[in-house]
Amino acid sequence: MVFSLPNMQKWLENKWTNCLNFEHTIFINENVIEFLLQQNNFSIIDKKYFGEHSIFIRAKLDNHLIKMPLNLNYDANKKLFLEMEDYYFNTIKQINARIQNSKKEIYLFGAHLFSQYLLYKGLKSEKIKNILDNNPNKQGKRLYGTNYIVQSPKILQNSNNIMVILCAGAYNDEIAKDIQENINSTIEILKF
């Protein structure tokens, strides 16, 4: 059997907002996967990591497997979750102060939980002009839970005095590079 899953442990350690949400409702790290496989008589042959984003696992049926107890690391993971909450509480306060005094047009990147999380946690929406996303299937549609109609980042091509707030986890560098190299090199990207 071959399958992949998000590297949720790394996502939590990196404080990425997409760690637990409506798409990933259960925190499944490598300890849990190994336990579930063992309970169903599978052993892991090998694992490959796609950066800190995903884990690809190859497993085989193994009827002679010695089963091990589940190690949840509850206290350590709870501490990481609480640290993530504190991080976003403080970061959003800093962003709000920065955009409150900014004379730039403010955009928020990501027509998905990345933006929804920030807005739900207190990001000041009145300063945000629009939500941007590269996905044409999202453009022209409303971001669920908001009044924003999603637009392509290409609307910024000939604009000056722009700031884009970017909080897209593993995709941050790729998105920032695309905006600065292919859309508008003068855009200030506030990345976290």
Secondary structure, DSSP 8 states (H G I E B T S, - for coil): -EEEEE-HHHHHHTT-TTSSSSS--S---HHHHHHHHHHTTEEEEEEEEETTTEEEEEEEE-TT---------HHHHHHHHHHHHHHHHHHHHHHHHHHHS--SEEEEE-TTHHHHHHHHTT--GGGEEEEE-S-TTTTTSB-TTSS-B-B-GGGGTT--SEEEEE--GGGHHHHHHHIIIII-TT-EEEE-
